[in-house]
Amino acid sequence: MTDSAWLKLQPLMDLTAPWAIRVVATLRIPDLIASGVTRLEALAGRSSADAETLSRVMRFLVTRGIFEEPEPESFSLTPTGRLLEDAAGVRAWLDQDGFARLMDNAWPGLLETVRTGKPPYAGVFGRSVWEDLEASPRASESFNALMARQSAGIWPQLLECRDWSGIREVVDVGGGSGAILAALARAHPHLRGTVLDLPATARQAAEYFERAGLADRCRAQAGSMFNPLPGGADLYLLSLVIGDWDDEKASAILRRCAEAAGTSGRILIVESLLEGAPAANASMDLFMLLVNGGRARTLAQFEEILGAAGLELVQVQSSPSGQCVLECAMP
């Protein structure tokens, strides 16, 4: 093995940095440092950690460019380390006290998945990720908070993707805590809508609409997207939903949307296309496979599952963020 080949392979196979980063993110060490808590003993005390063990993790991450140690047992953030502050949005993907722990624990099942083609999550935990999120308020809240943060980059594109003046009623299928529907309702006072999601998430959405002063126009309904959906709406929205499912289940969800929309309604799908950002989406493709048997798709693969659901693609719009909006309808 040549030295240059080893230098490329070693960081790819090493699990030390990914887990050390998750530890300090979970303990909110970057946020503590940003607030002025820089000494090791103070960091350990504020994070309820063992100081000697934390020092070993911190010094390892100094060698990886996450922290600096300008003087013994005093730490500062590098530009890379600042990305782990809560406000930067990455921490939610790493927090082992939230839903990220559920997702990370599925990775050891990759070998079995490659051998069998079946996602390992249910085999590891004895129930689906959705059942786990429904059973754990803390995991559910962290998952929905992350989805709401992602929504902040989606709803501006949705507002621009079409003329909303003729849309009176929207059903946001799998709409989480309601951030996208609320943004649409604020921008268009004539618009009314419903978020349909699992019971715990639907409760969070209802509370959010109440706090936002939108409860008169936005409501939340508990239910499954595999069952009949509220009918007669002008538009059915599926934002970052279809990628969570295999082709059979994705087509089943789309058929429910088609049934509810009828010949006059429209369906909007927001997803990243595999060809749009191959490296990032290839990673997400494996992640979705492990967790729920989902997948990233090319435009051609989307057209296949739309066809299986009795829908046709009307329009595709992309954005610099890599998300695409696919508008579909009954032929």
N, C-alpha and C positions, 0 to 999 in steps of 0.2 A: 504494500500500500504506500503510495506516495504521500509526502507530507501535505501537499496541497489538497489531495483528495480527503485525507483525514480531517483537515481543518474545515472542510465543507460538511463532512458527515457528522462530526462530533456534536456541534450545536443542534443539529436536527434530531439526534437521538437522545440527547440529554434531557431528563425530566426534572432536574434540580431547579432550574430557573422558573419554569412554569408554576411549580408548586410553591416555591419561595415567594413569587410575586402574588399568588393567591393568598398566602398567609398575611403578608403586610397589607394587602388591599382589604381583606376581611377585618383586620384589626384597625383599619383606618390610619395606619402610620403616616402615609403621605399627607392626609388632611391635618393630622396633629403637627407635623413638621411645618406645613404651610401656615398654621395658626401661631407658630412661634415656639412650639415644644420641640426642642432639638436634642436635649441631653438623653442619653440612654436610659437612665433610671426613671426619668420623668415619662419617657415614651412607654416604658414597661408598665409603670404605675397607671397611666391613663388608659392603657389598652388591656389591663389585667393580664399581662404576660410575664413570663419568667425572664428576668433581665439578662442572665447569662446566655440563655438559649436564643433570645431575641438578638443579642449582639452578634451571634454567629450567623444568623440569617441576614442581618443588616450588612455585615462585612462581605458576605458572599455577594449580595446585590450591589455593593460598591464596585466589585470587580466586573459586574455586568452593566454598569452605567446607569443604574436606577437611582442610587444615592451617591453622595460624596461624604467623606469624613474629614473635614478641614482640620479638626483637632481630635485627639482621642476621645471616644465615646460621645461625640457630638456630630450630628448628621444634618445634611441639607439635601434638597431635591435637585436633580438634574432636569433638563427639559423633558426627558423621557419619563422620569419619575413623576413629574407634574401631571402627566396623562392619567395617573392612577388616583388623582383626587376625585372625589365623588362628582363634582360639578362637570368634569370632563366627559362623563358618561360611560367610561370603560369599566369602572369598578363593579357595576351591576352584573357584568358577565363573569366576574371572578369571585364574588362574595360567597364564601362557603357557609355562611349563616342563612343564605337565601336560596333561591331556586337554582343558582349555578352549581351548587353541590349535587343536586339531583342529576343535572346534565353531565357534569364531569365524571360522575360515578359510572356512567354508561360506557365510557371509552374502553375499559378493559374487555368489553364484550366484542370489540371489533374483529378479533380473529374468528370467533364463532360466527359472527355475521357474514364474514367473507366465505366461510365454509358452507353456511346454510342458506344465506340470502335473507335471513330473518333478523329484524331489529332486536337487540338484546335487552332493552330497558325492562320490559315486562318480565323477562326471565330472571333478571337480576333482582328486581324489587317486588315481583309478584303482582303488580298491577301497572296500568298505563301511566304515563307521565301526567295525563289530564286528571286521572283519579288521585294521583299524589298531590297535584296542585290544589285540587278541590278539598283534600283532607288537611292540608297544611296552610293555615291563614298567612303565616309569615312568608312561605315560599310563593303563595299566590299573589300576595301584595308586591313582593319584589319583582315577580315576573310581569305583572301588570304595569308596574312603574316603569320597567324597562321598555315595554311595548308602547307606553304613553310617550316616553322620550323619543323612541323611534318615529312615532307618529308626527312629532314636530317637524320632521324632515319630509313627511309625506303629504300632509294636508295642503301646503301651498301649491304643490304640483296638481293635486286633485282640483283645487279651485280654478286652476288655469286650463285644465284639460278639456273642458266642455262648457257649454252655455247652461247654467243652472236655473235660468229663469222659468223654464217649464217643468222643473222637478219640484214636486210638492211633498213627496213622501219618500224617505230613504230607510232601508233596513240594512244596518251594518252587521253582517253575519260574522260572528266571532269577533265582535268589535271591542272586546276587552273592557277597560274602565271608561270608555266613552270619549276619549280625547278627540278623535277624528270627527265623530258626529257633532260634538260640541263646537269644534272649529267651523264646520260647515254651517251649523245653525247660526253662529254669531255672524258669519259673513253674509248669510241670506236669511233675513228675518221672516220670509214667507215659508221657510222650509221646516218640516216636522220630521221626526225620525224615531227609530227604535234600534237599540242595541240588543242583539240576541247572543247570549253566551251562557256558560254553565252557571249554576245558582250563586256560588260565592262571588264570581266575577260580576254577575248581573247586579248583585247587591252593591258592589263597589261603584258600578256605573250609575245606579240610581242615586246614591249618595253624592256622587260627583255632579250630576245634573242639578240636584237640589242646591248644593253649594254655589254652583255657577249661575243660579237663577234661570235655568233653562228647563225646569221640570214641567212647565206648561206645554213645551213643544218637543221635548226629548224624554223618552222613557226607556226602561230596560226590561227585557223579558227573559226569564230563565228558560232554557231549552237546549235541544241538540240540533246541530245543523244537518244531521242525518234524518231528522223527522220533518214533516211538512212545516214550511216557514209561513210567517204572516203574509197573506196574499194581497195583491192589488197595489203594491207600492210602485212608484215610478222607477226606482233604481235600487239594486241590491249590490252592496259593496262587500268585497272580500279582500281585505288588506293584510298581506303577509299571512294568509291562511292556507291557500292551496299547496304551498311548498311543504307544509307539515305532513302531507299525506301521500300515500302511494297512488298510482294511477287509478286503481279501482275505486278507492274511497274518494279521491279528488273528483272523479266523474260523478260519483253519487251525490256529493255536495252540490256540484254544478247542476245536476238534474233537479235537485230540490229548488235551487234558485230559478231555474227555467220554468218549473211548474208554477212557482209563486209569481214570477214576473209576467207570464203569459206572452202574448204576441206584442203587447204595447210597452212592456217594461224593458229596462236595460240592466246589464250586469257589468260592473267594473271590477277588474282584478288588478291588484297592485302587487307586483313581485319583481325580483331581479331575474333577468334572463341570463342563462348560463354563458352565452357568448358575449355578454356585455362586460363582464369582469372575470375572466376565466380563473385566475388564481384565487381570489376571494370567494367566488361562488363554488369552486371545487372543494374548498374547505368546508363551506356551509353545507354542501351536498352530503358530505360524509357525516357531519354533525346531525343533520335532519334524518339521515338513514338510521343512525344509532338510536336516536331518541324515540322516533315514532314511525320509522319506515318511509319518511318523506324523501323528497328529492328536489334539487334545483333542475330547471328544465330549459331547453332551448325553445325558441318560438315555435318551431315545427312540432315539438312534443306537446306544447300547450294546445296547438291546433288539433292534435290527435285526441286529447282528453275532452276538449270542447265538442268535437264531433261526436264522441261517444255519449255526451250528455245532450245531444240534439241542439247544440248551439253553433253559431258561426261567429268568427272574428270580424268585427266591424271596423275597428281602428286601433292602432298601436301608437302610443306616445312614450318617448323616453326622456330622461332628465340627466343632468350632469352627475347626480348622485348615484346613478346606476339603476334606479328603480324605473320600472315600466308600468304604464297603465294600459291594460287591454280592455277595450269595450266590446261587449258581446251581446247578442240578441238571438231570439228564435229566427230561423230563416223565413 
